Amino acid sequence: MNTLQSIDYPIYFNNISAELNRFIKQGNYSRFFVLTDEHTAKYCLPLLVENLDDKDNYDLIEINAGEESKSIDFCVGIWKMLIDFGADRNSLLINLGGGVITDLGGFAASTYKRGIDFVHVPTTLLAQVDASVGGKNGIDIFNLKNIIGTFTQPKAVFIEHRFLSTLPARQVKSGLAEMLKHGLIADAAYWRKLKQSDLENLSPELIYDSIAIKNDVVIADPKERGLRKILNFGHTIGHAIESYSLNNDENPLTHGEAVVAGMICETYLSHQKCGLSLTAMQEIIDTLLGLYGKYPLDESTFGQLNDTMRKDKKNQGGKINCSLLSNIGQCEIDNVCTDEELCDSLKYYASLEFEKA
């Protein structure tokens, strides 16, 4: 469990300080920059910098934490700082943080002077198992997630398990949602392995396995022409719920919590449209509800959620596309869902009974 090879870059799991030093030296970069938010600057940057050979040859760019920073305004701020710091085309941007940092940093780097090199050092479980791998970079505008972006691969990804000890439990569970998704869409044995594991103390091996599943998918389909669409399971509805929560809740859902709600709705649709058995549907929903509980969705919001789904970047010809399960570990892409079907799934979710332990 040392290295995975992705499309044209390595993913390092052990001894990342030595690997990062070697990478910077071999790249012969004129200068490098570290993008953080205030949390990763406090808790993770010292771990990164203490073992860097070239401590004096970098500048720090810090943004506010949270999804609100994944905007064009913050991107302009990053570009301005790179200009002010004199970043040339032989510079390197190190994205040290969670999914917002990796998405935003990758986008800023891939567009600055038509593209400079960047690497990801993901510090949250969500970023490690999802956002840092696959070359998707982007920002949100008009309350639509990731609607502007690029497919640009990092030059390397560095996975450091110690960073996870800095996270609150809620953020770890947010990343676990994507790990559970990986089992549901591609590996039934991994799904069952996760269910039997201590999910409050995730092992490096489970994280490695999750990244390996996603990596295999993106290698096979880097630009999301076909197979990679299976990674969208739970996200068509989940992104709409996440956007709604960000705009309306004092304590918004995490990405993982919203995706879980989306996966429950889309599991119901999988049973209705793709032959997922009632037994499998119940197993999935019971597991997800037991781990995450339920978000209070009111029927008065369904029209607004459908409007958001209609603007989803995955749609084609104005039709809402979902990736749905035919079995645990098997996913089918390009399932067109009508407004009525989507509303039915939201009604089903809203009707589920759940008692907090």
Residue pairs with C-beta under 8 A, 6 or more apart in sequence:
1 13
1 14
1 204
1 205
1 208
2 12
2 13
2 14
3 10
3 11
3 12
3 13
4 10
4 11
4 13
4 208
4 211
4 212
4 215
5 11
6 133
6 134
6 153
6 157
6 215
6 218
6 219
7 135
7 153
7 218
7 219
7 222
8 153
9 153
9 154
9 155
9 156
9 157
10 156
10 157
11 133
11 156
11 157
11 158
11 159
11 211
11 215
12 19
12 20
12 156
12 157
12 158
12 159
13 159
13 204
13 208
16 121
16 158
16 159
16 160
17 48
17 51
17 52
18 51
19 156
19 158
20 48
20 52
20 94
20 119
20 121
20 156
20 158
21 51
21 52
21 53
21 54
23 119
23 155
23 156
24 32
24 52
24 53
24 54
24 92
25 53
27 92
27 117
27 155
28 90
29 90
29 91
29 92
29 117
30 88
30 90
30 91
31 57
31 58
31 59
31 85
31 86
31 87
31 88
31 91
31 92
32 54
32 57
32 58
32 91
32 92
32 93
32 94
33 58
33 59
33 60
33 61
33 81
33 82
33 85
33 87
33 91
33 92
33 93
33 94
34 45
34 48
34 58
34 59
34 60
34 61
34 93
34 94
34 96
35 61
35 62
35 63
35 78
35 93
35 94
35 95
35 96
35 97
35 101
35 104
35 105
35 108
36 44
36 45
36 60
36 61
36 62
36 63
36 96
36 97
36 101
37 62
37 63
37 64
37 65
37 66
37 69
37 97
37 98
37 100
37 101
38 62
38 64
38 65
39 65
39 97
39 166
40 96
40 97
40 98
40 101
40 123
41 60
41 62
43 123
43 163
43 166
44 96
44 97
44 121
44 123
44 163
44 166
45 60
45 96
47 160
47 162
47 163
48 94
48 96
48 121
49 55
52 58
58 94
59 81
59 85
61 78
61 81
61 82
63 69
63 74
63 77
63 78
63 101
63 104
64 74
65 100
66 100
67 100
67 140
67 246
67 252
67 255
68 246
69 100
69 104
70 100
70 103
70 104
70 138
70 139
70 140
71 139
71 140
71 141
72 139
72 141
72 148
74 104
74 139
75 104
75 107
75 108
75 139
78 104
78 105
78 108
78 112
79 108
79 111
79 112
82 91
82 93
82 108
82 112
87 112
87 113
87 116
88 113
89 113
89 114
89 115
89 116
90 116
91 116
91 117
92 116
92 117
92 118
92 119
92 155
93 105
93 108
93 109
93 116
93 117
93 118
93 119
94 118
94 119
94 121
95 101
95 102
95 105
95 106
95 109
95 118
95 119
95 120
95 121
95 154
96 121
96 123
97 105
97 122
97 123
97 124
97 127
98 122
98 123
98 124
98 126
98 127
98 131
98 171
99 122
99 124
99 126
99 127
99 130
99 131
99 255
101 123
101 127
102 120
102 122
102 127
102 131
102 132
102 137
103 131
103 136
103 137
103 138
103 139
103 146
103 149
104 137
104 139
105 118
105 120
105 137
106 118
106 120
106 135
106 136
106 137
106 150
106 152
106 154
107 137
107 138
107 139
107 148
107 149
107 150
109 115
109 116
109 117
109 118
109 137
109 152
110 118
110 137
110 150
110 152
111 150
115 152
117 155
118 154
118 155
119 154
119 155
119 156
119 157
119 158
120 127
120 131
120 132
120 154
120 156
120 157
120 158
121 157
121 158
121 160
122 128
122 131
122 132
122 157
122 159
122 163
123 160
123 163
123 166
123 167
124 163
124 164
124 167
124 171
124 174
124 175
125 164
125 167
125 171
125 172
125 174
125 175
125 176
125 179
125 202
125 207
126 171
126 174
126 175
126 177
126 178
126 254
126 255
126 256
127 175
128 159
128 164
128 175
128 207
128 211
129 175
129 178
129 179
129 182
129 207
129 210
129 211
129 214
130 175
130 178
130 214
132 154
132 157
132 159
133 157
133 211
133 214
133 215
133 218
134 214
134 215
134 218
134 222
134 228
134 231
135 151
135 152
135 153
135 154
135 218
135 222
136 146
136 149
136 151
137 149
137 150
137 151
137 152
138 146
138 147
138 148
138 149
138 150
139 146
139 147
139 148
139 149
140 146
140 147
140 148
141 147
141 148
143 243
143 246
143 247
143 308
144 243
144 308
144 311
144 312
144 313
145 239
145 242
145 243
146 313
147 311
147 313
151 222
151 223
151 224
153 222
159 207
159 208
159 211
161 204
161 207
164 172
164 202
169 200
170 254
171 254
172 200
172 202
173 254
173 256
173 257
173 291
173 292
174 254
174 255
174 256
174 257
175 256
176 194
176 199
176 202
176 256
176 291
177 255
177 256
177 257
177 259
177 260
177 263
177 292
178 210
178 256
178 259
179 194
179 202
179 206
179 207
179 210
180 191
180 194
180 260
180 263
180 287
180 288
180 291
181 231
181 233
181 234
181 259
181 263
182 190
182 210
182 213
182 214
183 189
183 190
183 191
183 192
183 193
183 194
183 213
183 328
183 329
184 191
184 233
184 263
184 284
184 325
184 328
184 329
184 331
185 230
185 231
185 233
185 323
185 325
185 329
185 330
185 331
186 213
186 216
186 217
186 230
186 329
186 331
187 213
187 329
188 327
188 328
188 329
188 330
189 329
190 209
190 210
190 213
191 328
191 329
193 206
193 209
194 206
195 287
197 203
197 206
199 291
214 231
217 227
217 228
217 230
217 231
218 228
218 231
220 227
220 228
221 227
221 228
221 229
222 228
226 333
227 333
229 314
229 321
229 323
229 333
229 334
230 323
230 331
230 333
231 323
232 314
232 322
232 323
233 263
233 266
233 322
233 323
233 324
233 325
233 331
234 259
234 260
234 262
234 263
234 265
234 266
235 259
235 262
235 314
236 262
236 266
236 309
236 312
236 314
236 320
236 321
236 322
236 323
236 337
237 261
237 262
237 265
237 266
237 305
237 309
237 322
237 342
237 345
237 346
238 258
238 259
238 260
238 261
238 262
238 263
239 258
239 262
239 308
239 309
239 312
240 262
240 305
240 306
240 308
240 309
240 312
241 253
241 258
241 261
241 262
241 295
241 297
241 305
242 252
242 253
242 255
242 258
242 259
243 308
244 301
244 304
244 305
244 308
245 252
245 253
245 258
245 295
246 252
246 253
253 261
253 295
256 292
257 292
257 295
258 295
260 288
260 291
260 292
261 294
261 295
261 297
261 349
263 284
263 288
264 284
264 285
264 288
264 289
264 349
264 352
265 342
265 345
265 346
265 348
265 349
266 322
266 323
266 324
266 325
266 345
267 276
267 281
267 284
267 285
267 288
267 325
268 281
268 285
268 344
268 345
268 348
268 349
269 322
269 324
269 335
269 337
269 341
269 342
269 345
270 276
270 281
270 324
270 325
270 326
271 277
271 278
271 281
272 341
272 344
272 345
273 324
273 335
273 337
273 341
274 324
274 325
274 326
274 332
274 335
275 326
276 324
276 325
276 326
276 327
277 327
280 325
280 327
280 328
283 328
284 325
284 328
285 352
289 352
289 354
293 354
293 356
294 349
294 352
294 354
297 346
297 349
297 350
298 350
299 346
299 347
299 350
302 343
302 346
302 347
305 342
305 346
306 339
306 342
306 343
309 315
309 320
309 342
310 318
310 320
312 320
312 321
314 321
315 321
319 336
320 336
320 337
320 338
320 339
320 342
321 333
321 334
321 335
321 336
321 337
322 335
322 336
322 337
323 331
323 332
323 333
323 334
323 335
324 331
324 332
324 335
325 331
325 332
326 332
